[in-house]
């Protein structure tokens, strides 16, 4: 699930958030969440990315519906798999 680069959220990211996180950082977070339900602190430890960057990436990926909050564990996130 790559960031497409042409939808509204990706275009807005390029204009407003591009200085806050890179596409590579977003891909790292998304790929980690495909295999692990993780909190921001767990992502920070596993990926060695700053907490503020992870928070921005999480917000972006939620808007893109690529990840969601784990219902049974608020504060943890997981990748969404769309058919």
Secondary structure, 3 states (H helix, E strand, C coil): CCCCCCCHHHHHHHHHHCCCCCHHHHHHHHHHHHHCCEEHHHHHHHHCCCHHHHHHHHHHHHHCCCEEECCCCCCEEEECCCC
